[in-house]
């Protein structure tokens, strides 16, 4: 729990909220940015868009309508009109409510007016009284010949009424106009570049404030085909080749557009029509014109009132005014809801279960075991709703287990399955390579190849408009009730407690199918624009790494991998770890850099400091502080009561006098252990310069490592190291072992070291401290310098200023901290808010409980080169007894005080002040195993396990070297 500081006020508004100004209730707007948004990095302060400056708490960015005015204002000048949700969204009644709900359905009432005449429509209209006036839009899904595709681009012909009543035809790529839009930015400015067809169509027409769009026709569609009907036999699928890319003219009538329920919900600004066709109509143009008279019956949504059907975690259902709820922006990774298919993971087995109900306060859930049908009580800390190791609340779309409400799914034939082992559900939807091309290419910004081709088709159609043989567009189809031809595809409507899934078919019928008969349409293709430019800001693994070095004048200059200028400078200046080392993109200012490589073995950028590295400096641990630990002055080391006196003596004393200690911070062993993560990698041929550098690295490790970090090097593999870091006091990782294997490639120190984290979570960790984005279950280790990955040249690993010592210290001092949830840059600004306090407490509980399992695994699984050290630390030194006693005391306190308000003030400053019932269930399983290890060791020693035992006998699966 966070220390008792003044709490920040909760946010009043969220993205997409409809608001109006208190000083002028006729002015409506939509919230586009909020101070609490998880933005990767603050926008530049001099951005041309008035909404893009960094926000402070209590500010929002609003776009008003119908006039396109944008500004950043205080929340106090606005009032909430409506809050928008769609099926599958998460919400709470209030920000401090532990229980969350999932939206199962929405019902929207709208207030309308005519888009041109602005004549209001009396009363409020229900969803069943109106329909969309837009035939198809960017990103919509279409079906043709058993293929599902998505509209990637459109070419439009718009008719614009100019002063005097004349209609001007405007053909252009990338639909940007809607019927009823007005203003001088509709038509292009008269320039010499406006030539050819566009110049001919516009003639001498100049933009005017009165220009009004009265018709928009999508004449050419570019469709990215994603996947084929999964109910077909292989022979049938083979006979249906991938359809064409461009669709226009009569071919448009062969497409069927498929919409989700969420897309049918009307939002402010949407263009709609009354189904009864009894609304106002305006007429434009002349009968003698080639396009005749244009009648406009399009209406625009001016205001909405939304109610939501909510399924709460405890299984109750409720219909609420959306304004009485708040979006659940930072869900816990263990959150699940009735009907969810999850994996129940204990240390001994994994079982497929279906959630029946969740007690969010206690963090327990009743689940139905699919294999037996039995209903059992489980800790939510043992439930995996995602099935992935890299799950994050910031990007949770890569779920692999079950399906979610609102998912598009393919339905396999009865009697067949999707081929995956439940509850895994495969995803399909391969995006064609051409879609990835950015909208413009080349230094002059010309259209890319396929967009250029599409523009040529659209231009040719526009040229022929009104002439004999002109292309006429056929209306795009919509699914018809009672038509079973598309019943191999649908949208997930609801999840039943028996594990079956309700699916809404295109013909409006609902069927119930088992999970095994469903395959998900890959949602990574839902917003195709996100694919453009994906590769621009990422580091290609195949690219040669640029090397930059400091010259004699202190400037960064290009270097080479083979030069000899790799001297490791030393200085007596104090090394401030807190200022010089940041965690996974986190700058002190909250900025964040690029993405990490998805590889398991991750290149770790080093710590960069403004002065040369002091090899004899190291961090002094401050257990009571929640801030990252800064290093002490050169030569000092932290004093710990858990290590012998001789270990805490400075290296100025005779180090060899203590060569037989069981807790050497640094040692060189004869050979690398076979369980080293990089043991099977071929040894690199190291140069004389490499060996000289390693001698300096070894010296720094030998003299300056904190007492809670030990490192082992190997005579036969100088390119490998193994480190053991003990979790600091008063953090969720207290007394837990963290083992990281290191490899130095042939270019070290010109290139950074490579690390692999040895996780003992048995699939329960899912990134034990992934809120830091640092140590992941599959072994990935991520560190960054000043918040960037590829970053500026000055932020890269420096052969002269970075070291292995710094990498190790940064993990302990900046990753294994008291409140790791806030290590994620997007969450740092939530420190002190109710949302941040609740999420940090839940995260700390998870980290504490699972890291107790690390202790068990470290003692049960022999770890090459560290067996004696671990046995001494946990058995002889009594740390295992302390771990067990501390955990039992915490359980007793948790059972005695159920509410945080009852917790004594002193305990509130603890990293884990109390546990939930679910945390207790999981922890007690681990404690039983830890007690068994204690008993086995005591039996082997001939007496009860005591804090200071005698000898180093084998116990708990450990073995002698």
JOHUMO-V321930 format. One record per residue. N is the residue number from 1. RES is the residue in three letters. BURIAL is + if it has 9 or more other C-alpha atoms within 8 Angstrom, else -. Layout:
<<N:RES:BURIAL> <N:RES:BURIAL>>
//
This chain:
<<1:UNK:+> <2:UNK:+> <3:UNK:-> <4:UNK:-> <5:UNK:-> <6:UNK:-> <7:UNK:-> <8:UNK:-> <9:UNK:-> <10:UNK:-> <11:UNK:-> <12:UNK:-> <13:UNK:+> <14:UNK:+> <15:UNK:+> <16:UNK:+> <17:UNK:+> <18:UNK:+> <19:UNK:+> <20:UNK:+> <21:UNK:+> <22:UNK:-> <23:UNK:-> <24:UNK:-> <25:UNK:-> <26:UNK:-> <27:UNK:+> <28:UNK:+> <29:UNK:+> <30:UNK:+> <31:UNK:+> <32:UNK:+> <33:UNK:+> <34:UNK:+> <35:UNK:+> <36:UNK:-> <37:UNK:-> <38:UNK:-> <39:UNK:-> <40:UNK:+> <41:UNK:-> <42:UNK:+> <43:UNK:-> <44:UNK:-> <45:UNK:-> <46:UNK:-> <47:UNK:+> <48:UNK:-> <49:UNK:-> <50:UNK:+> <51:UNK:+> <52:UNK:+> <53:UNK:+> <54:UNK:-> <55:UNK:-> <56:UNK:-> <57:UNK:-> <58:UNK:+> <59:UNK:+> <60:UNK:+> <61:UNK:+> <62:UNK:+> <63:UNK:+> <64:UNK:+> <65:UNK:+> <66:UNK:-> <67:UNK:-> <68:UNK:-> <69:UNK:-> <70:UNK:+> <71:UNK:+> <72:UNK:+> <73:UNK:+> <74:UNK:+> <75:UNK:+> <76:UNK:-> <77:UNK:+> <78:UNK:+> <79:UNK:+> <80:UNK:+> <81:UNK:+> <82:UNK:+> <83:UNK:+> <84:UNK:+> <85:UNK:+> <86:UNK:+> <87:UNK:+> <88:UNK:+> <89:UNK:+> <90:UNK:+> <91:UNK:+> <92:UNK:+> <93:UNK:+> <94:UNK:-> <95:UNK:+> <96:UNK:-> <97:UNK:-> <98:UNK:-> <99:UNK:+> <100:UNK:+> <101:UNK:+> <102:UNK:+> <103:UNK:+> <104:UNK:+> <105:UNK:+> <106:UNK:+> <107:UNK:+> <108:UNK:+> <109:UNK:+> <110:UNK:+> <111:UNK:+> <112:UNK:+> <113:UNK:+> <114:UNK:+> <115:UNK:+> <116:UNK:-> <117:UNK:-> <118:UNK:-> <119:UNK:-> <120:UNK:-> <121:UNK:+> <122:UNK:-> <123:UNK:-> <124:UNK:-> <125:UNK:+> <126:UNK:+> <127:UNK:+> <128:UNK:-> <129:UNK:+> <130:UNK:+> <131:UNK:+> <132:UNK:+> <133:UNK:-> <134:UNK:-> <135:UNK:-> <136:UNK:-> <137:UNK:-> <138:UNK:+> <139:UNK:+> <140:UNK:+> <141:UNK:+> <142:UNK:+> <143:UNK:+> <144:UNK:+> <145:UNK:-> <146:UNK:-> <147:UNK:+> <148:UNK:+> <149:UNK:+> <150:UNK:+> <151:UNK:+> <152:UNK:+> <153:UNK:+> <154:UNK:+> <155:UNK:+> <156:UNK:+> <157:UNK:+> <158:UNK:+> <159:UNK:+> <160:UNK:+> <161:UNK:+> <162:UNK:+> <163:UNK:-> <164:UNK:-> <165:UNK:-> <166:UNK:-> <167:UNK:+> <168:UNK:+> <169:UNK:+> <170:UNK:+> <171:UNK:+> <172:UNK:+> <173:UNK:+> <174:UNK:-> <175:UNK:+> <176:UNK:-> <177:UNK:+> <178:UNK:+> <179:UNK:+> <180:UNK:+> <181:UNK:+> <182:UNK:+> <183:UNK:+> <184:UNK:+> <185:UNK:-> <186:UNK:+> <187:UNK:+> <188:UNK:-> <189:UNK:-> <190:UNK:-> <191:UNK:-> <192:UNK:-> <193:UNK:-> <194:UNK:+> <195:UNK:-> <196:UNK:-> <197:UNK:-> <198:UNK:+> <199:UNK:+> <200:UNK:-> <201:UNK:+> <202:UNK:+> <203:UNK:-> <204:UNK:-> <205:UNK:-> <206:UNK:-> <207:UNK:+> <208:UNK:+> <209:UNK:-> <210:UNK:+> <211:UNK:+> <212:UNK:+> <213:UNK:+> <214:UNK:+> <215:UNK:+> <216:UNK:+> <217:UNK:-> <218:UNK:+> <219:UNK:+> <220:UNK:+> <221:UNK:+> <222:UNK:+> <223:UNK:+> <224:UNK:+> <225:UNK:+> <226:UNK:+> <227:UNK:+> <228:UNK:-> <229:UNK:+> <230:UNK:+> <231:UNK:+> <232:UNK:-> <233:UNK:-> <234:UNK:-> <235:UNK:-> <236:UNK:-> <237:UNK:+> <238:UNK:-> <239:UNK:-> <240:UNK:-> <241:UNK:-> <242:UNK:-> <243:UNK:-> <244:UNK:-> <245:UNK:-> <246:UNK:+> <247:UNK:+> <248:UNK:+> <249:UNK:+> <250:UNK:+> <251:UNK:+> <252:UNK:+> <253:UNK:+> <254:UNK:+> <255:UNK:+> <256:UNK:+> <257:UNK:+> <258:UNK:+> <259:UNK:-> <260:UNK:-> <261:UNK:-> <262:UNK:-> <263:UNK:-> <264:UNK:-> <265:UNK:+> <266:UNK:+> <267:UNK:-> <268:UNK:+> <269:UNK:-> <270:UNK:+> <271:UNK:+> <272:UNK:+> <273:UNK:+> <274:UNK:+> <275:UNK:-> <276:UNK:-> <277:UNK:-> <278:UNK:-> <279:UNK:-> <280:UNK:-> <281:UNK:+> <282:UNK:+> <283:UNK:-> <284:UNK:+> <285:UNK:+> <286:UNK:-> <287:UNK:-> <288:UNK:-> <289:UNK:-> <290:UNK:-> <291:UNK:-> <292:UNK:+> <293:UNK:+> <294:UNK:+> <295:UNK:-> <296:UNK:+> <297:UNK:+> <298:UNK:+> <299:UNK:+> <300:UNK:+> <301:UNK:+> <302:UNK:+> <303:UNK:+> <304:UNK:+> <305:UNK:+> <306:UNK:+> <307:UNK:+> <308:UNK:+> <309:UNK:+> <310:UNK:+> <311:UNK:+> <312:UNK:+> <313:UNK:+> <314:UNK:+> <315:UNK:+> <316:UNK:-> <317:UNK:-> <318:UNK:-> <319:UNK:-> <320:UNK:+> <321:UNK:+> <322:UNK:+> <323:UNK:+> <324:UNK:-> <325:UNK:+> <326:UNK:+> <327:UNK:+> <328:UNK:+> <329:UNK:-> <330:UNK:-> <331:UNK:-> <332:UNK:+> <333:UNK:-> <334:UNK:+> <335:UNK:-> <336:UNK:+> <337:UNK:+> <338:UNK:+> <339:UNK:+> <340:UNK:+> <341:UNK:+> <342:UNK:+> <343:UNK:+> <344:UNK:+> <345:UNK:+> <346:UNK:-> <347:UNK:-> <348:UNK:-> <349:UNK:-> <350:UNK:-> <351:UNK:-> <352:UNK:+> <353:UNK:+> <354:UNK:+> <355:UNK:+> <356:UNK:+> <357:UNK:+> <358:UNK:+> <359:UNK:+> <360:UNK:+> <361:UNK:-> <362:UNK:-> <363:UNK:+> <364:UNK:+> <365:UNK:+> <366:UNK:+> <367:UNK:+> <368:UNK:+> <369:UNK:+> <370:UNK:+> <371:UNK:-> <372:UNK:-> <373:UNK:-> <374:UNK:-> <375:UNK:-> <376:UNK:-> <377:UNK:-> <378:UNK:+> <379:UNK:+> <380:UNK:+> <381:UNK:+> <382:UNK:+> <383:UNK:+> <384:UNK:+> <385:UNK:+> <386:UNK:+> <387:UNK:+> <388:UNK:+> <389:UNK:+> <390:UNK:-> <391:UNK:+> <392:UNK:+> <393:UNK:+> <394:UNK:-> <395:UNK:-> <396:UNK:-> <397:UNK:-> <398:UNK:-> <399:UNK:+> <400:UNK:+> <401:UNK:+> <402:UNK:+> <403:UNK:+> <404:UNK:+> <405:UNK:+> <406:UNK:+> <407:UNK:+> <408:UNK:+> <409:UNK:+> <410:UNK:+> <411:UNK:+> <412:UNK:+> <413:UNK:+> <414:UNK:-> <415:UNK:-> <416:UNK:-> <417:UNK:+> <418:UNK:+> <419:UNK:-> <420:UNK:+> <421:UNK:-> <422:UNK:+> <423:UNK:+> <424:UNK:+> <425:UNK:+> <426:UNK:+> <427:UNK:-> <428:UNK:+> <429:UNK:+> <430:UNK:+> <431:UNK:+> <432:UNK:+> <433:UNK:-> <434:UNK:-> <435:UNK:+> <436:UNK:+> <437:UNK:+> <438:UNK:-> <439:UNK:-> <440:UNK:-> <441:UNK:+> <442:UNK:-> <443:UNK:-> <444:UNK:-> <445:UNK:-> <446:UNK:-> <447:UNK:+> <448:UNK:+> <449:UNK:-> <450:UNK:-> <451:UNK:+> <452:UNK:+> <453:UNK:-> <454:UNK:+> <455:UNK:+> <456:UNK:-> <457:UNK:+> <458:UNK:+> <459:UNK:+> <460:UNK:-> <461:UNK:+> <462:UNK:+> <463:UNK:-> <464:UNK:+> <465:UNK:-> <466:UNK:-> <467:UNK:-> <468:UNK:-> <469:UNK:-> <470:UNK:+> <471:UNK:+> <472:UNK:-> <473:UNK:+> <474:UNK:+> <475:UNK:-> <476:UNK:+> <477:UNK:+> <478:UNK:-> <479:UNK:+> <480:UNK:-> <481:UNK:-> <482:UNK:-> <483:UNK:-> <484:UNK:-> <485:UNK:-> <486:UNK:+> <487:UNK:+> <488:UNK:+> <489:UNK:+> <490:UNK:+> <491:UNK:+> <492:UNK:+> <493:UNK:+> <494:UNK:+> <495:UNK:+> <496:UNK:+> <497:UNK:+> <498:UNK:-> <499:UNK:+> <500:UNK:+> <501:UNK:+> <502:UNK:+> <503:UNK:+> <504:UNK:+> <505:UNK:+> <506:UNK:+> <507:UNK:+> <508:UNK:-> <509:UNK:+> <510:UNK:-> <511:UNK:-> <512:UNK:-> <513:UNK:+> <514:UNK:+> <515:UNK:+> <516:UNK:+> <517:UNK:+> <518:UNK:+> <519:UNK:+> <520:UNK:+> <521:UNK:+> <522:UNK:+> <523:UNK:-> <524:UNK:-> <525:UNK:+> <526:UNK:-> <527:UNK:-> <528:UNK:+> <529:UNK:-> <530:UNK:-> <531:UNK:+> <532:UNK:+> <533:UNK:+> <534:UNK:-> <535:UNK:-> <536:UNK:-> <537:UNK:-> <538:UNK:+> <539:UNK:-> <540:UNK:-> <541:UNK:-> <542:UNK:-> <543:UNK:-> <544:UNK:-> <545:UNK:-> <546:UNK:-> <547:UNK:+> <548:UNK:+> <549:UNK:+> <550:UNK:+> <551:UNK:-> <552:UNK:-> <553:UNK:-> <554:UNK:-> <555:UNK:-> <556:UNK:+> <557:UNK:-> <558:UNK:-> <559:UNK:+> <560:UNK:-> <561:UNK:-> <562:UNK:-> <563:UNK:-> <564:UNK:-> <565:UNK:-> <566:UNK:+> <567:UNK:-> <568:UNK:+> <569:UNK:-> <570:UNK:-> <571:UNK:+> <572:UNK:-> <573:UNK:+> <574:UNK:+> <575:UNK:+> <576:UNK:+> <577:UNK:+> <578:UNK:+> <579:UNK:-> <580:UNK:+> <581:UNK:+> <582:UNK:+> <583:UNK:+> <584:UNK:+> <585:UNK:+> <586:UNK:+> <587:UNK:+> <588:UNK:-> <589:UNK:-> <590:UNK:+> <591:UNK:+> <592:UNK:+> <593:UNK:+> <594:UNK:+> <595:UNK:-> <596:UNK:-> <597:UNK:-> <598:UNK:-> <599:UNK:-> <600:UNK:+> <601:UNK:+> <602:UNK:+> <603:UNK:+> <604:UNK:+> <605:UNK:+> <606:UNK:+> <607:UNK:+> <608:UNK:+> <609:UNK:+> <610:UNK:-> <611:UNK:-> <612:UNK:+> <613:UNK:+> <614:UNK:+> <615:UNK:-> <616:UNK:+> <617:UNK:+> <618:UNK:+> <619:UNK:+> <620:UNK:+> <621:UNK:+> <622:UNK:-> <623:UNK:+> <624:UNK:-> <625:UNK:-> <626:UNK:-> <627:UNK:-> <628:UNK:+> <629:UNK:+> <630:UNK:+> <631:UNK:+> <632:UNK:+> <633:UNK:+> <634:UNK:+> <635:UNK:+> <636:UNK:+> <637:UNK:+> <638:UNK:+> <639:UNK:-> <640:UNK:-> <641:UNK:-> <642:UNK:-> <643:UNK:+> <644:UNK:-> <645:UNK:-> <646:UNK:-> <647:UNK:+> <648:UNK:+> <649:UNK:-> <650:UNK:+> <651:UNK:-> <652:UNK:-> <653:UNK:-> <654:UNK:-> <655:UNK:-> <656:UNK:-> <657:UNK:-> <658:UNK:+> <659:UNK:-> <660:UNK:-> <661:UNK:-> <662:UNK:-> <663:UNK:+> <664:UNK:+> <665:UNK:+> <666:UNK:+> <667:UNK:+> <668:UNK:-> <669:UNK:+> <670:UNK:-> <671:UNK:-> <672:UNK:+> <673:UNK:-> <674:UNK:-> <675:UNK:-> <676:UNK:+> <677:UNK:-> <678:UNK:+> <679:UNK:+> <680:UNK:-> <681:UNK:-> <682:UNK:-> <683:UNK:-> <684:UNK:-> <685:UNK:-> <686:UNK:-> <687:UNK:-> <688:UNK:-> <689:UNK:-> <690:UNK:+> <691:UNK:+> <692:UNK:-> <693:UNK:+> <694:UNK:-> <695:UNK:-> <696:UNK:+> <697:UNK:+> <698:UNK:+> <699:UNK:-> <700:UNK:+> <701:UNK:+> <702:UNK:+> <703:UNK:+> <704:UNK:+> <705:UNK:+> <706:UNK:+> <707:UNK:+> <708:UNK:-> <709:UNK:+> <710:UNK:+> <711:UNK:+> <712:UNK:+> <713:UNK:+> <714:UNK:+> <715:UNK:+> <716:UNK:-> <717:UNK:+> <718:UNK:-> <719:UNK:+> <720:UNK:+> <721:UNK:+> <722:UNK:+> <723:UNK:+> <724:UNK:+> <725:UNK:+> <726:UNK:+> <727:UNK:+> <728:UNK:+> <729:UNK:+> <730:UNK:+> <731:UNK:+> <732:UNK:+> <733:UNK:+> <734:UNK:+> <735:UNK:+> <736:UNK:+> <737:UNK:+> <738:UNK:+> <739:UNK:+> <740:UNK:+> <741:UNK:+> <742:UNK:+> <743:UNK:+> <744:UNK:+> <745:UNK:+> <746:UNK:-> <747:UNK:+> <748:UNK:+> <749:UNK:+> <750:UNK:+> <751:UNK:+> <752:UNK:+> <753:UNK:+> <754:UNK:+> <755:UNK:+> <756:UNK:+> <757:UNK:+> <758:UNK:+> <759:UNK:+> <760:UNK:+> <761:UNK:+> <762:UNK:-> <763:UNK:-> <764:UNK:+> <765:UNK:+> <766:UNK:+> <767:UNK:+> <768:UNK:+> <769:UNK:+> <770:UNK:+> <771:UNK:+> <772:UNK:+> <773:UNK:+> <774:UNK:+> <775:UNK:+> <776:UNK:+> <777:UNK:+> <778:UNK:+> <779:UNK:+> <780:UNK:+> <781:UNK:+> <782:UNK:+> <783:UNK:+> <784:UNK:+> <785:UNK:+> <786:UNK:+> <787:UNK:+> <788:UNK:+> <789:UNK:+> <790:UNK:-> <791:UNK:+> <792:UNK:-> <793:UNK:-> <794:UNK:-> <795:UNK:+> <796:UNK:+> <797:UNK:+> <798:UNK:+> <799:UNK:+> <800:UNK:+> <801:UNK:+> <802:UNK:+> <803:UNK:+> <804:UNK:+> <805:UNK:+> <806:UNK:+> <807:UNK:+> <808:UNK:+> <809:UNK:+> <810:UNK:+> <811:UNK:+> <812:UNK:+> <813:UNK:+> <814:UNK:+> <815:UNK:+> <816:UNK:+> <817:UNK:+> <818:UNK:+> <819:UNK:+> <820:UNK:+> <821:UNK:+> <822:UNK:+> <823:UNK:+> <824:UNK:+> <825:UNK:+> <826:UNK:+> <827:UNK:+> <828:UNK:+> <829:UNK:-> <830:UNK:+> <831:UNK:+> <832:UNK:+> <833:UNK:+> <834:UNK:+> <835:UNK:+> <836:UNK:+> <837:UNK:+> <838:UNK:+> <839:UNK:+> <840:UNK:+> <841:UNK:+> <842:UNK:+> <843:UNK:+> <844:UNK:+> <845:UNK:+> <846:UNK:+> <847:UNK:+> <848:UNK:+> <849:UNK:+> <850:UNK:+> <851:UNK:+> <852:UNK:+> <853:UNK:+> <854:UNK:+> <855:UNK:+> <856:UNK:+> <857:UNK:+> <858:UNK:+> <859:UNK:+> <860:UNK:+> <861:UNK:-> <862:UNK:+> <863:UNK:-> <864:UNK:+> <865:UNK:+> <866:UNK:-> <867:UNK:+> <868:UNK:+> <869:UNK:+> <870:UNK:+> <871:UNK:+> <872:UNK:+> <873:UNK:+> <874:UNK:+> <875:UNK:+> <876:UNK:+> <877:UNK:+> <878:UNK:+> <879:UNK:+> <880:UNK:+> <881:UNK:+> <882:UNK:+> <883:UNK:+> <884:UNK:+> <885:UNK:-> <886:UNK:-> <887:UNK:+> <888:UNK:-> <889:UNK:-> <890:UNK:+> <891:UNK:+> <892:UNK:-> <893:UNK:+> <894:UNK:+> <895:UNK:-> <896:UNK:-> <897:UNK:+> <898:UNK:-> <899:UNK:-> <900:UNK:-> <901:UNK:-> <902:UNK:-> <903:UNK:+> <904:UNK:-> <905:UNK:-> <906:UNK:-> <907:UNK:-> <908:UNK:+> <909:UNK:+> <910:UNK:+> <911:UNK:+> <912:UNK:+> <913:UNK:+> <914:UNK:+> <915:UNK:+> <916:UNK:+> <917:UNK:+> <918:UNK:+> <919:UNK:+> <920:UNK:+> <921:UNK:+> <922:UNK:+> <923:UNK:+> <924:UNK:-> <925:UNK:-> <926:UNK:+> <927:UNK:+> <928:UNK:-> <929:UNK:+> <930:UNK:+> <931:UNK:+> <932:UNK:-> <933:UNK:+> <934:UNK:+> <935:UNK:+> <936:UNK:+> <937:UNK:+> <938:UNK:+> <939:UNK:+> <940:UNK:+> <941:UNK:+> <942:UNK:-> <943:UNK:-> <944:UNK:-> <945:UNK:+> <946:UNK:-> <947:UNK:+> <948:UNK:-> <949:UNK:+> <950:UNK:-> <951:UNK:-> <952:UNK:-> <953:UNK:-> <954:UNK:+> <955:UNK:+> <956:UNK:+> <957:UNK:+> <958:UNK:+> <959:UNK:-> <960:UNK:-> <961:UNK:->>
//
